[in-house]
Amino acid sequence: MRKQFENVLVFKTDKKVLTYQEMIQEALVEYKDEISWTVDMDDQDKVLRIECNSLSPEEIIHKMKQAEFFCEELED
């Protein structure tokens, strides 16, 4: 059964390679039980979509920047 989350956070990123998936997984490893995420590699913004309950966009951006990713929240 898929875990239900209250929030959906969406970010623009700059990675353009398939190894990106593994790099994101490493960057967000401490949240692995708290989030579900996907990346749309076909979108020009390489959109990172995170489903979570309690994390803020700032926390995700901070973690991604620590891993040397460009990450910017996309507003509705």
ABEGO torsion letter per residue (X at the ends): XBBBBABBBBBBBABABAAAAAAAAAAAAAAAAABBBBBBAABAAGBBBBBBAABBAAAAAAAAAAAGBBBBBBBX
